[in-house]
Amino acid sequence: MQHHNYKFLEGSGEMATLIREHDWSQTSIGTPDKWPVSLLTTVGIVLNSRFPMFMYWGPDLVCFYNDAYRPSLGVNGKHPQLLGQPAKVFWSDIWHVLEPLIQQVLSGGGATWHEDQLIPFYRNGTTEDIYWTFSYSPVLDESGNPGGIIVACTETTEKVLGLNQIRESKQELEFAIDAAELGTWDLNPYNNKFIGNNRLKSWFGLKPEAEIELPLAISVIAEKDRERVASAIEEALQPSSGGKYDTEYTIIHPETKAERIVRAKGKALFDEKGTAVRLNGTLQDITEEVVARIELTRSEQQFRALILQAPVAIAVFKGPHFVVEVANDPMYQLWGRGPEEIMGKPIFESLPEAKGQGLEILLENVYLTGERFEAREHLVMLPRDGKVEVTYINFVYEPLRDNNGITGVIGVASEVTEQVIAKRKIEDAEERARLALDAAEMGSFDYNLVTGKIIGSDRLNAIFGLQGVPEHDDYLSKLKADDRQVRLRAFEEALKTGHLYYESRIIWDDGSVRWIQTEGKVYFDEDNKPIRLLGTVLDVTQEKEYHEELLKINQRLEIALEAGRLGSYELVIDTGLMTCTAQFKANYGLDSEAEFEFEDVISLILPQYRDVVKQKIDEAITNHSVYNIEYQVQWPDGSIHWINASGKARYDQAGRATIMVGVTFDITEQKLLQQQKDEFIGIASHELKTPVTSIKAYTQVLERMLTQKGDMREAAMISKMDAQLNRLTSLIADLLDVTKINSGRLQFNYTWFDFNQLIAEVVEDLQRTTQKHTLFEDMQQTGQVYADRERVSQVLVNLITNAIKYSPHTKEIIISTRKENEEVLVGVQDFGIGISKEKQERVFEQFYRVSGVKQHTFPGLGLGLYISSEIIKREGGRIWVNSAEGEGSTFYFALPVQKN
């Protein structure tokens, strides 16, 4: 719109701004520069008024309103679109209400007035019920005719709704007073006039039209309550009391003398000086309630007394949190807490040890459903002497009800821990006995000596070959005739001693004979008369057969020991006492009658072997293994003999070694033969070494000569012969080493050297000898080692060549080193044929080779690993193998960094 300096549009109000910015050219009244003075004046009056005002102008009744009227339009309603719009268009929803008013004013009917008029329209996103007090007045234009209408209005919605609510509340209050059968009263403190409704007057014995003086009202109160009531009234009239009045008393009808207990409740009102100007309230007949309360109190007292005097544990838990309202001493003893810790508190807060055991859920279920819960021998963890222990409880949860429904839970409990433990011990004992009988395949019986009735187990019937429910005579009939007297004598003895035991034979229906062992106990009455016999029967047929077989085996064993000159012994480890055969003593050069103990054996062993023998025995005991050792002894005649001894310990139930049993064998002759063999091998190997060396030299010269002549085929044949000479040289070297080892002449030259450097040199040399396999190094830092460098190299060469030989179908060999606990560890891993578990312990034995067809596949004397093992042992180290058949092997050896 075109701006002009119109005084009536000055100001910062929202509506003044909107009118200035509105495009009035699109309306029927045109732009403000064409408005008549009457319109300009009226718009100025409306905008500058702080009273809510609205106006219509022109034939279309274009709408104007001020800032004070703006809130009545709400949000999300007609504002600001209403400004400048024709009334009939924009007020279409209530036009049927507005049109008669507008027509009255425009037709000269004068102004209108309406108070608390309901005129609903759309605002705040919905159509609301709105109440208005308003006036429609005409605005005259320059011709003296109504050119528009000015509306002065105010919204009275809150006032109308408030009055309606008060009216409804008053009606509800009257209804509530009547429904509750309350008397109402109003005391004027200035004149002590006491006004009451008809119900109150009837209680006081007055007619409906009668007025009540305060002294008259008090005179109806029972004498015992008058002074207290008067004091309560006086106190309520004091500002310090807050004006509250609440008391109970008894009134006595002046004519009928009927007593009525009432409760008076009221509130005093004070003026600005703090003087009471009014005290009013209600009077409620609570006679039945008080009587019920007195009766309930008496009942609760009796209930509490019953609980406190009860011999079993009882407690009452009130409310959803199960607050302990009352409990007796047995319950406190069960909880392991005193009253000061429990009373008046939620049970699971004051007894946290009981939480999380399912008791909360049980209590809640009883409280919510009203269903009784009972448990027997229920396991509960409760405090005992400062620690939480397992207890067993029989208990019942019963819902506690009053007129309002379930208010809590009654718990009744008794501890049965000792009974449960005792019962379970009996059950355990019975179960153990049953399991023992089952495990031992024993039959059991219960024989009544008074009635002659017998109860036998299924196993007993099976042992006797009987079915159904046999009588006592049925069992006796199975006894072999020759053994019936044995049973009779044992039975007669049992009636005197109380213990029954005998072995006898029974005959099954198929004619087979079985051995049984019967054992039992006789029970006597107070007059010492036998009344009951409990016992067991065991089928010992197999044991009898085993015993006979054992006798035969022992006889054969004695013959074998004597034939093989093996001496056997049994040593009591704690005492050193020995039981041994004559051959055992003969192996030590002693007479068969000689007294012989373990210390005697040790004294005959040559000193250099004694500690080793004791160590081997201790290791066998610790490892539950067999010990085997060879050592020399000196007979009493001074001669030296070799002994091979073996043994194994026996252990008691606690796992403690108690007995050592074993054998000894005089191997002096074998040792002499071994010595002669070693000497022969040594001489033969030494004598063979020189001609083989010469042959090898001639062979190499001959190979070079043939190669130079171009005779390649003959040269290749000579080369193969040279390879066989290498094998022969290696075999001779192994035989020489073995003879040196057996004779103790294998020498070692110790020096410090770089261990990994030695490994690298050996690997490099051996890699040149094989085209098929690749040797991989996986070496960690090991540093210097003090050992025989050549002997360690010999072991490593042996292990790597073995790995190559026994992995013909794989290509990788891995050599690894590392340092661990002052040792250097070497591993040689192949992925070849592997070694079965049962053969791994023998691979380091002298002359041991793989058995079967593989013996020809992988030729050799079986000395390489034996020599390697002896070298490592003499270096103070250890050697072992991990292998799985078909998956390869890893041979390890470990050497101390510095030899002791």
Secondary structure, DSSP 4 states (H G I P E B T S, - for coil): ------GGG-S--HHHHHHHHS-GGGSTT--GGGS-HHHHHHHHHHHT-SS-EEEEETTTTEEEE-TTTGGGG-SSSSTTTTTT-BHHHHTGGGHHHHHHHHHHHHTT---EEEEEEE--EEETTEEE--EEEEEEEEEE-TTSSEEEEEEEEEE-HHHHHHHHHHHHHHHHHHHHHHHTTEEEEEEETTTTEEEE-HHHHHHTT--TT--EEHHHHHHHB-HHHHHHHHHHHHHHTSGGGTTEEEEEEEEE-TTT--EEEEEEEEEEEE-TTS-EEEEEEEEEE-HHHHHHHHHHHHHHHHHHHHHHH-SSEEEEEETTTTEEEEE-HHHHHHHT--HHHHTTSBHHHH-GGGTTSSHHHHHHHHHHH---EEEEEEEEEEEETTEEEEEEEEEEEEEEEETTEEEEEEEEEEE-HHHHHHHHHHHHHHHHHHHHHHHTTEEEEEEETTT--EEE-HHHHHHHT--SS--HHHHHTTB-GGGHHHHHHHHHHHHHHSEEEEEEEEE-TTS-EEEEEEEEEEEE-TTS-EEEEEEEEEE-HHHHHHHHHHHHHHHHHHHHHHHTTEEEEEEETTT-BEEE-HHHHHHTT--TT---BHHHHHHHB-HHHHHHHHHHHHHHHHHT--EEEEEEEE-TTS-EEEEEEEEEEEE-TTS-EEEEEEEEEE-HHHHHHHHHHHHHHHHHHHHHHHHHHHHHHHHHHHHHHHHHHT-HHHHHHHHHHHHHHHHHHHHHHHHHHHHHHHHT-----EEEEEHHHHHHHHHHHHHTT-SS-EEEEEE----EEEEEHHHHHHHHHHHHHHHHHT-TT--EEEEEEEEETTEEEEEEE--SS---GGGGGGTTSTT----TTHHHHS---S-HHHHHHHHHHHTT-EEEEEEETTTEEEEEEEEESB--
